[in-house]
Amino acid sequence: MILLGCPGSDLADPEGGSGSSSTTQSAGSSGAPADGSTGVAEGGGATEAGSGTTEGPGPTTGEPPAACEIASVFEPGVHTDITIDVDGVMRRYDLFVPNSYDPTASAPLVLNFHGLFGTPSQQADFSQFDATAEGHGMLVAYPEGIGQSFNAGVCCGTASSTGVDDVGFARALVADVSAKMCVDPRRVYATGMSNGGHMAHRLACEAADLFAATASVAGVLSLAGPCVPSRPISMVQLHGTADGIVAYNGFPAVPAMMEAWAARNGCSAQSEVIFDQGDTHCETWPGCDAGVEVTLCTIEGGGHCWPGNPSCLFGASTTEIHASDEIAEMFDMQLLP
């Protein structure tokens, strides 16, 4: 059930397994990736970290959800193996619709990317994001990678080696869900684990016009060229110091990567501690441009895990915070300009 990434260490082969089929539809779309960026990014923003609890549905930005006239295709629940045609390639994703979903009011949409050799259903189980999304009224799409991988730049697997346009896939997926459900275009977000976390970094660099904020668990920026977002964009990173798959002090080193995100977003050069309990230490960089957030939560001795889920095949996890709750609370505070 573990999901893997690649920079900074060797890869293991966890068992696969995808969700059972449900609804199959298609929708054309496109998208083109921009130039990438190597390990260390720059830029960030800061607000306060989440408390680890879920709140009621809807954003905490003070703005009401926009009305919607789209006839929703999916009822509340989990819908698997939804297909879309992306430039002649059939791609798949799963979709979680919360019970709180109101088809007359626009809802936030989160793309949650699995790791190398993972599947959408594994990512849903491992991240436990559906339960968090229920409390925040979020739709969650779980993309499926080509060869169980996503092209996040120099990483990973078949998707990277064959040059799959996964930025285009992400754009197509958002367009497809938006054509079938009531999605707020100002509240579209991306997160993921390991290779999926790498993908969240790439989307922050290359699709800040579409995604309001991004977050990564055990993933790093792995582009080959410069990372130049079109605007300041939030990034929250959760990473264990004993991660043997994506090394905390590998290339890029996670602290330097987050300092660089803070610099890119015009944040203060000095971070502030906002959470320090047990094995978990969180710091944020204040004063970022446009009110964005850059936060790093470091788990001392933590492995290649999703914080909050005590089950982890590669090292020790933590239950001091839950990554899904922290990420959703940050997303609630961020709107696309």
DRENNUTOR-60307 format. One record per atom (N, C-alpha, C): residue in one letter; x negated, y, z negated. Coordinates in steps of 0.2 Angstrom, whole numbers, padded with zeros to 4 digits, always signed. Layout:
// residues N
AXYZ;...
END
This chain:
// residues 337
M-0004-0006+0000;M+0000+0000+0000;M-0004+0006+0000;I-0011+0006+0000;I-0015+0011+0000;I-0016+0014+0007;L-0018+0021+0007;L-0018+0024+0013;L-0025+0027+0014;L-0029+0026+0019;L-0036+0028+0019;L-0038+0034+0024;G-0044+0037+0023;G-0046+0042+0027;G-0053+0040+0029;C-0058+0045+0032;C-0064+0042+0033;C-0070+0046+0032;P-0070+0053+0032;P-0077+0057+0031;P-0080+0055+0025;G-0086+0055+0024;G-0090+0054+0018;G-0090+0047+0015;S-0088+0042+0018;S-0088+0036+0015;S-0086+0030+0020;D-0087+0024+0018;D-0085+0018+0022;D-0077+0018+0021;L-0074+0014+0026;L-0067+0013+0026;L-0066+0006+0024;A-0060+0005+0021;A-0058-0002+0020;A-0051-0003+0024;D-0049-0009+0024;D-0043-0011+0028;D-0038-0014+0024;P-0033-0009+0022;P-0028-0011+0018;P-0023-0015+0022;E-0018-0018+0019;E-0013-0022+0023;E-0008-0017+0026;G-0005-0018+0032;G-0001-0013+0035;G+0006-0015+0033;G+0011-0013+0038;G+0018-0015+0036;G+0022-0008+0037;S+0027-0009+0042;S+0031-0003+0043;S+0038-0004+0041;G+0042+0002+0041;G+0049+0001+0039;G+0053-0002+0044;S+0059-0005+0042;S+0063-0008+0047;S+0066-0003+0051;S+0069-0005+0057;S+0072-0001+0062;S+0078+0002+0060;S+0080+0008+0062;S+0087+0010+0060;S+0090+0014+0066;T+0088+0021+0067;T+0091+0025+0072;T+0085+0026+0077;T+0086+0025+0084;T+0081+0027+0089;T+0084+0032+0093;Q+0081+0038+0094;Q+0083+0043+0098;Q+0077+0046+0101;S+0077+0050+0106;S+0071+0053+0110;S+0073+0060+0111;A+0067+0064+0111;A+0067+0071+0112;A+0061+0073+0115;G+0061+0077+0120;G+0054+0079+0123;G+0052+0085+0119;S+0045+0085+0120;S+0042+0091+0116;S+0035+0091+0119;S+0031+0096+0117;S+0024+0097+0118;S+0021+0101+0113;G+0014+0102+0114;G+0010+0106+0110;G+0003+0105+0111;A-0001+0110+0110;A-0008+0109+0112;A-0012+0111+0106;P-0017+0107+0104;P-0022+0109+0099;P-0027+0114+0100;A-0028+0118+0096;A-0034+0123+0097;A-0040+0120+0095;D-0046+0124+0095;D-0052+0122+0093;D-0052+0120+0086;G-0056+0115+0084;G-0056+0113+0077;G-0061+0116+0073;S-0063+0113+0068;S-0068+0116+0063;S-0071+0111+0059;T-0077+0111+0058;T-0081+0106+0054;T-0079+0106+0047;G-0082+0102+0043;G-0081+0101+0036;G-0078+0107+0032;V-0082+0113+0031;V-0081+0118+0027;V-0076+0123+0030;A-0070+0124+0027;A-0066+0129+0029;A-0067+0135+0025;E-0063+0140+0026;E-0063+0146+0022;E-0056+0149+0021;G-0055+0152+0016;G-0049+0156+0015;G-0044+0152+0010;G-0039+0156+0008;G-0034+0153+0003;G-0030+0158+0000;G-0027+0156-0005;G-0022+0161-0008;G-0020+0158-0015;A-0017+0162-0019;A-0016+0159-0026;A-0009+0161-0029;T-0006+0157-0032;T+0000+0158-0036;T-0001+0154-0042;E+0004+0152-0046;E+0003+0147-0051;E+0004+0140-0049;A+0001+0135-0052;A+0002+0128-0051;A+0008+0126-0053;G+0011+0121-0050;G+0017+0118-0053;G+0017+0115-0059;S+0022+0114-0063;S+0022+0111-0069;S+0023+0104-0069;G+0024+0101-0063;G+0024+0094-0063;G+0032+0091-0064;T+0036+0096-0064;T+0043+0094-0064;T+0047+0096-0058;T+0052+0093-0056;T+0056+0095-0050;T+0062+0099-0053;E+0063+0104-0048;E+0069+0109-0050;E+0074+0108-0045;G+0080+0112-0046;G+0085+0111-0041;G+0084+0112-0034;P+0088+0110-0029;P+0087+0111-0022;P+0086+0119-0021;G+0082+0120-0015;G+0082+0127-0013;G+0076+0130-0015;P+0074+0135-0011;P+0067+0139-0012;P+0068+0143-0018;T+0062+0145-0021;T+0062+0149-0027;T+0059+0156-0025;T+0060+0158-0019;T+0058+0164-0016;T+0063+0170-0017;G+0069+0168-0019;G+0074+0173-0019;G+0078+0174-0013;E+0076+0171-0008;E+0080+0172-0001;E+0085+0166-0001;P+0091+0167+0001;P+0096+0161+0002;P+0094+0158+0008;P+0096+0151+0008;P+0095+0147+0014;P+0099+0150+0020;A+0097+0150+0026;A+0100+0152+0032;A+0106+0148+0034;A+0111+0151+0037;A+0117+0146+0039;A+0115+0142+0045;C+0119+0137+0046;C+0117+0133+0052;C+0123+0130+0056;E+0122+0130+0062;E+0128+0128+0067;E+0126+0121+0070;I+0120+0118+0069;I+0118+0112+0072;I+0123+0106+0069;A+0125+0102+0073;A+0129+0096+0070;A+0123+0091+0068;S+0123+0089+0062;S+0118+0085+0059;S+0119+0078+0061;V+0114+0074+0063;V+0114+0068+0066;V+0114+0062+0060;F+0110+0064+0055;F+0109+0059+0050;F+0112+0060+0043;E+0115+0055+0040;E+0118+0056+0034;E+0112+0055+0028;P+0113+0057+0022;P+0108+0056+0017;P+0106+0049+0017;G+0099+0048+0015;G+0097+0041+0015;G+0090+0041+0019;V+0088+0035+0020;V+0081+0034+0024;V+0083+0031+0031;H+0080+0035+0036;H+0081+0033+0043;H+0074+0031+0046;T+0074+0025+0048;T+0067+0023+0051;T+0067+0022+0058;D+0061+0022+0061;D+0059+0021+0068;D+0063+0025+0073;I+0063+0032+0071;I+0066+0037+0075;I+0061+0038+0081;T+0063+0038+0087;T+0058+0039+0092;T+0059+0045+0096;I+0053+0048+0098;I+0053+0054+0102;I+0048+0053+0108;D+0049+0056+0114;D+0044+0056+0119;D+0040+0062+0119;V+0034+0061+0118;V+0029+0067+0118;V+0024+0066+0124;D+0025+0070+0129;D+0021+0070+0135;D+0021+0063+0138;G+0026+0059+0138;G+0026+0053+0141;G+0024+0047+0136;V+0022+0049+0130;V+0021+0044+0125;V+0026+0043+0120;M+0028+0037+0118;M+0034+0036+0114;M+0031+0036+0107;R+0033+0041+0103;R+0030+0042+0096;R+0036+0040+0091;R+0034+0038+0085;R+0039+0037+0080;R+0038+0040+0073;Y+0044+0041+0070;Y+0044+0044+0063;Y+0050+0041+0059;D+0049+0041+0052;D+0055+0040+0048;D+0057+0047+0045;L+0063+0047+0043;L+0066+0053+0040;L+0070+0052+0034;F+0068+0055+0028;F+0072+0055+0022;F+0077+0061+0022;V+0083+0060+0021;V+0088+0065+0020;V+0091+0065+0013;P+0090+0070+0009;P+0092+0070+0002;P+0099+0070+0001;N+0102+0068-0005;N+0109+0068-0006;N+0112+0075-0006;S+0107+0080-0008;S+0109+0087-0009;S+0109+0090-0002;Y+0108+0087+0003;Y+0108+0090+0010;Y+0115+0093+0012;D+0115+0099+0013;D+0121+0103+0015;D+0120+0104+0023;P+0124+0101+0027;P+0124+0102+0034;P+0125+0109+0037;T+0128+0113+0032;T+0130+0120+0034;T+0125+0125+0032;A+0119+0123+0029;A+0114+0127+0026;A+0107+0124+0028;S+0103+0128+0030;S+0096+0126+0032;S+0092+0123+0026;A+0088+0118+0028;A+0084+0115+0023;A+0077+0115+0024;P+0073+0115+0019;P+0066+0114+0021;P+0064+0107+0024;L+0059+0107+0028;L+0056+0101+0031;L+0049+0100+0029;V+0047+0094+0027;V+0040+0092+0025;V+0038+0087+0030;L+0033+0087+0033;L+0029+0082+0036;L+0024+0079+0032;N+0025+0072+0031;N+0020+0069+0026;N+0017+0063+0029;F+0010+0064+0031;F+0006+0060+0035;F+0003+0054+0031;H+0003+0048+0034;H+0000+0042+0030;H-0008+0043+0032;G-0011+0038+0028;G-0018+0038+0029;G-0020+0033+0035;L-0027+0032+0036;L-0029+0027+0041;L-0027+0020+0039;F-0024+0017+0044;F-0021+0010+0043;F-0015+0010+0039;G-0012+0015+0037;G-0006+0016+0034;G+0000+0016+0038;T+0006+0016+0036;T+0012+0017+0039;T+0017+0022+0036;P+0022+0024+0039;P+0027+0029+0036;P+0030+0026+0030;S+0032+0020+0030;S+0035+0017+0024;S+0030+0017+0018;Q+0024+0015+0020;Q+0019+0015+0014;Q+0018+0022+0011;Q+0018+0027+0016;Q+0016+0033+0013;Q+0022+0036+0009;A+0028+0034+0011;A+0034+0036+0007;A+0034+0032+0000;D+0032+0026+0000;D+0031+0022-0007;D+0025+0025-0011;F+0020+0026-0008;F+0014+0028-0011;F+0014+0035-0014;S+0017+0040-0010;S+0017+0047-0013;S+0023+0048-0017;Q+0028+0043-0017;Q+0034+0044-0021;Q+0037+0051-0019;F+0037+0053-0013;F+0039+0060-0012;F+0046+0061-0011;D+0050+0055-0009;D+0057+0056-0008;D+0060+0058-0015;A+0058+0055-0020;A+0061+0057-0027;A+0060+0065-0028;T+0054+0067-0027;T+0053+0074-0028;T+0057+0078-0023;A+0058+0076-0016;A+0061+0080-0011;A+0069+0080-0013;E+0071+0075-0016;E+0078+0075-0018;E+0080+0081-0023;G+0075+0082-0028;G+0076+0088-0033;G+0075+0094-0030;H+0071+0095-0024;H+0070+0101-0021;H+0074+0102-0014;G+0078+0097-0013;G+0083+0098-0007;G+0079+0098+0000;M+0074+0094+0000;M+0069+0094+0006;M+0071+0088+0010;L+0071+0089+0017;L+0070+0084+0022;L+0063+0082+0022;V+0061+0075+0023;V+0054+0073+0023;V+0054+0069+0029;A+0049+0070+0034;A+0048+0066+0040;A+0041+0063+0039;Y+0041+0056+0040;Y+0035+0053+0039;Y+0032+0050+0046;P+0028+0054+0049;P+0025+0052+0056;P+0021+0046+0056;E+0022+0042+0062;E+0018+0036+0063;E+0012+0038+0067;G+0006+0036+0065;G+0000+0037+0070;G-0001+0032+0075;I-0005+0034+0080;I-0007+0029+0085;I-0013+0025+0083;G-0012+0018+0083;G-0017+0014+0080;G-0017+0015+0072;Q-0011+0017+0069;Q-0011+0018+0062;Q-0016+0024+0060;S-0017+0029+0064;S-0022+0034+0063;S-0019+0041+0066;F-0022+0046+0064;F-0021+0053+0066;F-0027+0056+0068;N-0027+0060+0074;N-0033+0064+0076;N-0033+0070+0072;A-0037+0070+0067;A-0038+0076+0063;A-0045+0079+0065;G-0048+0077+0070;G-0054+0080+0073;G-0059+0075+0074;V-0065+0075+0070;V-0070+0069+0070;V-0067+0063+0067;C-0061+0063+0064;C-0058+0058+0061;C-0051+0057+0063;C-0048+0052+0064;C-0050+0045+0062;C-0048+0040+0067;G-0051+0034+0067;G-0048+0029+0071;G-0047+0030+0078;T-0042+0026+0081;T-0040+0026+0088;T-0038+0033+0090;A-0034+0036+0086;A-0031+0043+0088;A-0037+0048+0089;S-0042+0048+0085;S-0048+0052+0086;S-0052+0050+0092;S-0054+0044+0093;S-0058+0041+0098;S-0055+0042+0105;T-0049+0042+0105;T-0045+0043+0112;T-0042+0050+0113;G-0043+0054+0108;G-0041+0061+0109;G-0034+0062+0109;V-0030+0058+0105;V-0023+0059+0104;V-0021+0066+0102;D-0016+0069+0105;D-0014+0076+0103;D-0009+0076+0097;D-0012+0075+0091;D-0007+0074+0086;D-0005+0081+0083;V-0008+0087+0085;V-0005+0093+0084;V+0001+0094+0088;G+0001+0092+0094;G+0006+0092+0098;G+0012+0088+0096;F+0010+0082+0093;F+0015+0077+0090;F+0019+0080+0084;A+0015+0084+0080;A+0018+0087+0074;A+0023+0092+0077;R+0021+0096+0082;R+0025+0101+0084;R+0032+0098+0087;A+0031+0093+0091;A+0037+0089+0094;A+0041+0086+0089;L+0038+0084+0083;L+0042+0081+0078;L+0046+0086+0074;V+0043+0092+0073;V+0047+0097+0070;V+0053+0099+0074;A+0052+0100+0081;A+0057+0102+0086;A+0062+0096+0086;D+0060+0090+0086;D+0065+0085+0086;D+0070+0085+0080;V+0067+0085+0074;V+0071+0085+0068;V+0075+0092+0068;S+0073+0097+0070;S+0076+0103+0070;S+0082+0103+0075;A+0082+0099+0080;A+0087+0098+0085;A+0093+0093+0082;K+0091+0090+0077;K+0096+0085+0074;K+0098+0086+0067;M+0095+0091+0064;M+0097+0092+0057;M+0096+0100+0056;C+0099+0102+0051;C+0099+0109+0049;C+0092+0111+0046;V+0087+0113+0049;V+0080+0115+0047;V+0079+0122+0047;D+0077+0125+0041;D+0075+0132+0041;D+0068+0133+0044;P+0067+0136+0049;P+0061+0137+0053;P+0056+0141+0049;R+0058+0144+0044;R+0053+0147+0039;R+0050+0143+0034;R+0053+0137+0033;R+0051+0132+0028;R+0050+0126+0030;V+0044+0125+0034;V+0042+0119+0037;V+0035+0118+0034;Y+0033+0112+0032;Y+0027+0111+0028;Y+0024+0105+0030;A+0017+0104+0028;A+0014+0098+0030;A+0009+0096+0024;T+0009+0089+0023;T+0005+0086+0018;T+0003+0079+0020;G-0001+0076+0016;G-0003+0069+0018;G-0009+0067+0014;M-0010+0060+0015;M-0015+0057+0011;M-0021+0055+0015;S-0027+0056+0013;S-0033+0054+0016;S-0033+0056+0023;N-0033+0052+0028;N-0033+0054+0035;N-0027+0058+0036;G-0021+0057+0033;G-0015+0062+0033;G-0017+0068+0030;G-0021+0068+0025;G-0023+0075+0022;G-0028+0078+0026;H-0032+0075+0030;H-0036+0078+0035;H-0032+0082+0040;M-0026+0078+0042;M-0022+0081+0047;M-0018+0087+0044;A-0017+0088+0038;A-0014+0094+0035;A-0019+0099+0035;H-0025+0098+0034;H-0030+0103+0035;H-0030+0106+0042;R-0030+0101+0047;R-0030+0103+0054;R-0024+0107+0056;L-0018+0105+0054;L-0012+0109+0055;L-0013+0116+0052;A-0016+0117+0046;A-0017+0124+0043;A-0021+0128+0048;C-0026+0125+0051;C-0031+0128+0055;C-0027+0130+0062;E-0023+0126+0065;E-0021+0126+0072;E-0014+0127+0073;A-0010+0127+0067;A-0003+0127+0068;A+0001+0132+0063;A-0003+0137+0060;A+0000+0141+0055;A+0005+0145+0058;D+0007+0145+0064;D+0013+0149+0067;D+0019+0145+0066;L+0018+0138+0064;L+0024+0134+0063;L+0025+0132+0056;F+0019+0130+0053;F+0019+0128+0046;F+0018+0133+0041;A+0023+0134+0036;A+0023+0139+0031;A+0017+0138+0026;A+0015+0132+0024;A+0010+0130+0019;A+0008+0123+0020;T+0003+0121+0018;T+0000+0114+0018;T-0003+0112+0012;A-0004+0105+0011;A-0007+0102+0005;A-0010+0096+0007;S-0015+0094+0004;S-0019+0088+0005;S-0021+0084-0001;V-0020+0077-0001;V-0022+0073-0006;V-0027+0068-0003;A-0033+0069-0006;A-0039+0065-0004;A-0041+0065+0003;G-0040+0071+0006;G-0041+0073+0013;G-0046+0079+0013;V-0050+0080+0019;V-0054+0085+0020;V-0053+0088+0027;L-0056+0094+0028;L-0056+0097+0034;L-0061+0094+0038;S-0059+0091+0044;S-0064+0087+0048;S-0064+0089+0055;L-0063+0095+0057;L-0064+0097+0064;L-0071+0098+0066;A-0072+0098+0072;A-0078+0098+0075;A-0080+0106+0077;G-0076+0110+0077;G-0077+0117+0078;G-0074+0122+0073;P-0074+0128+0074;P-0072+0133+0069;P-0064+0132+0068;C-0062+0134+0061;C-0056+0134+0059;C-0053+0141+0059;V-0049+0143+0063;V-0047+0150+0063;V-0039+0150+0063;P-0036+0150+0057;P-0029+0150+0057;P-0026+0157+0060;S-0020+0157+0063;S-0017+0163+0065;S-0015+0168+0060;R-0015+0166+0054;R-0013+0170+0048;R-0015+0167+0042;P-0015+0170+0036;P-0017+0167+0030;P-0012+0161+0029;I-0014+0156+0026;I-0010+0150+0025;I-0012+0146+0018;S-0007+0144+0015;S-0009+0141+0008;S-0011+0134+0009;M-0016+0132+0005;M-0018+0125+0004;M-0019+0123-0003;V-0016+0117-0005;V-0017+0114-0011;V-0021+0108-0010;Q-0026+0106-0014;Q-0030+0100-0013;Q-0030+0097-0020;L-0029+0090-0019;L-0030+0086-0025;L-0034+0080-0023;H-0040+0079-0028;H-0045+0075-0026;H-0048+0072-0032;G-0050+0065-0032;G-0054+0062-0037;G-0061+0062-0036;T-0065+0063-0042;T-0072+0064-0041;T-0075+0057-0040;A-0072+0052-0041;A-0075+0045-0040;A-0071+0042-0034;D-0069+0046-0029;D-0066+0043-0023;D-0071+0040-0019;G-0071+0033-0018;G-0076+0030-0014;G-0074+0029-0006;I-0068+0032-0004;I-0066+0032+0003;I-0068+0039+0006;V-0065+0044+0003;V-0067+0051+0005;V-0070+0055-0001;A-0077+0055+0000;A-0081+0057-0006;A-0080+0064-0008;Y-0079+0065-0015;Y-0078+0072-0017;Y-0084+0077-0016;N-0090+0074-0016;N-0096+0078-0014;N-0099+0076-0008;G-0095+0074-0003;G-0097+0072+0003;G-0098+0077+0008;F-0096+0076+0015;F-0096+0082+0019;F-0090+0082+0023;P-0086+0088+0021;P-0088+0093+0017;P-0087+0091+0009;A-0091+0095+0005;A-0090+0094-0002;A-0083+0098-0004;V-0079+0094-0008;V-0072+0097-0009;V-0072+0104-0012;P-0076+0105-0017;P-0076+0112-0020;P-0078+0117-0015;A-0084+0116-0011;A-0086+0121-0006;A-0081+0122-0001;M-0077+0117+0001;M-0072+0117+0006;M-0066+0122+0004;M-0064+0121-0003;M-0059+0125-0005;M-0061+0133-0006;E-0068+0133-0008;E-0070+0140-0009;E-0070+0144-0002;A-0071+0140+0003;A-0071+0142+0010;A-0064+0144+0012;W-0059+0140+0010;W-0052+0142+0012;W-0050+0148+0008;A-0053+0149+0002;A-0051+0155-0002;A-0054+0161+0002;A-0061+0160+0004;A-0064+0166+0008;A-0060+0168+0014;R-0058+0163+0018;R-0054+0164+0024;R-0048+0168+0023;N-0044+0166+0017;N-0038+0170+0016;N-0039+0176+0012;G-0045+0178+0011;G-0046+0185+0007;G-0045+0184+0000;C-0045+0178-0003;C-0044+0178-0010;C-0050+0180-0014;S-0050+0181-0021;S-0055+0182-0025;S-0061+0177-0024;A-0067+0178-0025;A-0072+0173-0025;A-0073+0169-0031;Q-0070+0171-0036;Q-0070+0168-0043;Q-0063+0165-0044;S-0063+0158-0045;S-0057+0155-0047;S-0055+0155-0054;E-0049+0154-0055;E-0046+0154-0062;E-0043+0147-0064;V-0045+0145-0070;V-0042+0138-0072;V-0035+0139-0074;I-0030+0135-0071;I-0023+0135-0073;I-0020+0129-0076;F-0024+0124-0076;F-0022+0118-0079;F-0028+0114-0081;D-0029+0111-0087;D-0034+0108-0090;D-0032+0103-0095;Q-0030+0097-0093;Q-0027+0092-0098;Q-0030+0085-0096;G-0033+0081-0101;G-0035+0075-0099;G-0040+0075-0094;D-0039+0070-0089;D-0044+0070-0084;D-0043+0075-0078;T-0038+0079-0078;T-0036+0083-0073;T-0038+0091-0074;H-0041+0094-0069;H-0043+0101-0070;H-0041+0104-0064;C-0036+0110-0064;C-0034+0113-0058;C-0036+0121-0059;E-0039+0123-0053;E-0041+0130-0053;E-0038+0133-0046;T-0037+0140-0047;T-0034+0143-0041;T-0038+0150-0040;W-0038+0152-0034;W-0041+0158-0032;W-0036+0164-0031;P-0036+0169-0036;P-0031+0174-0036;P-0032+0179-0030;G-0027+0183-0029;G-0028+0189-0025;G-0028+0188-0017;C-0025+0182-0015;C-0026+0180-0008;C-0021+0185-0004;D-0023+0185+0002;D-0019+0189+0007;D-0012+0186+0008;A-0007+0191+0009;A+0000+0188+0010;A+0003+0184+0005;G+0000+0184-0001;G+0003+0180-0006;G+0002+0172-0005;V-0003+0170-0001;V-0004+0163-0001;V-0007+0160-0007;E-0008+0154-0007;E-0011+0150-0013;E-0016+0145-0010;V-0022+0146-0014;V-0027+0141-0013;V-0029+0138-0020;T-0027+0131-0021;T-0028+0128-0027;T-0031+0121-0026;L-0036+0120-0031;L-0039+0113-0031;L-0038+0110-0038;C-0035+0104-0037;C-0035+0100-0043;C-0040+0094-0043;T-0044+0094-0048;T-0049+0089-0048;T-0048+0084-0053;I-0048+0077-0051;I-0047+0072-0056;I-0053+0069-0058;E-0056+0070-0064;E-0062+0067-0066;E-0062+0059-0066;G-0066+0056-0062;G-0066+0049-0062;G-0060+0046-0058;G-0057+0050-0054;G-0051+0048-0050;G-0053+0045-0044;G-0050+0040-0042;G-0052+0036-0035;G-0048+0039-0030;H-0047+0035-0025;H-0043+0036-0018;H-0036+0035-0020;C-0033+0039-0023;C-0026+0038-0026;C-0021+0044-0025;W-0015+0043-0026;W-0010+0049-0026;W-0009+0050-0033;P-0011+0056-0036;P-0010+0058-0043;P-0003+0057-0045;G-0001+0054-0050;G+0005+0053-0053;G+0008+0046-0052;N+0005+0043-0046;N+0007+0036-0045;N+0001+0032-0049;P+0003+0028-0054;P-0002+0025-0058;P-0005+0019-0054;S-0002+0017-0048;S-0004+0011-0044;S-0009+0014-0039;C-0015+0011-0039;C-0021+0013-0034;C-0025+0007-0033;L-0026+0006-0027;L-0030+0000-0025;L-0038+0002-0025;F-0039+0008-0024;F-0046+0010-0024;F-0048+0015-0030;G-0049+0012-0036;G-0051+0016-0041;G-0045+0018-0046;A-0046+0023-0050;A-0042+0024-0056;A-0038+0030-0054;S-0031+0030-0055;S-0027+0036-0054;S-0026+0040-0060;T-0022+0045-0060;T-0020+0049-0066;T-0013+0050-0066;T-0010+0051-0072;T-0003+0053-0073;T-0002+0059-0077;E-0008+0063-0077;E-0007+0070-0080;E-0003+0074-0076;I-0003+0074-0069;I+0001+0078-0065;I+0004+0073-0060;H+0009+0075-0056;H+0011+0071-0050;H+0010+0076-0044;A+0006+0073-0040;A+0004+0077-0034;A+0011+0079-0030;S+0015+0075-0029;S+0021+0077-0025;S+0025+0083-0028;D+0026+0083-0035;D+0029+0088-0039;D+0025+0095-0038;E+0018+0095-0038;E+0014+0100-0038;E+0015+0103-0031;I+0015+0099-0026;I+0015+0101-0019;I+0022+0104-0017;A+0027+0101-0019;A+0034+0104-0018;A+0035+0110-0021;E+0032+0111-0027;E+0033+0118-0031;E+0029+0123-0027;M+0023+0122-0024;M+0020+0127-0020;M+0024+0128-0014;F+0026+0123-0011;F+0030+0124-0005;F+0036+0128-0006;D+0039+0128-0011;D+0045+0132-0013;D+0044+0139-0013;M+0037+0141-0015;M+0035+0148-0015;M+0033+0151-0009;Q+0033+0147-0004;Q+0030+0149+0003;Q+0034+0149+0008;L+0035+0155+0012;L+0039+0156+0018;L+0035+0158+0024;L+0036+0155+0030;L+0033+0158+0036;L+0035+0165+0037;P+0030+0169+0038;P+0031+0177+0039;P+0036+0178+0044;
END
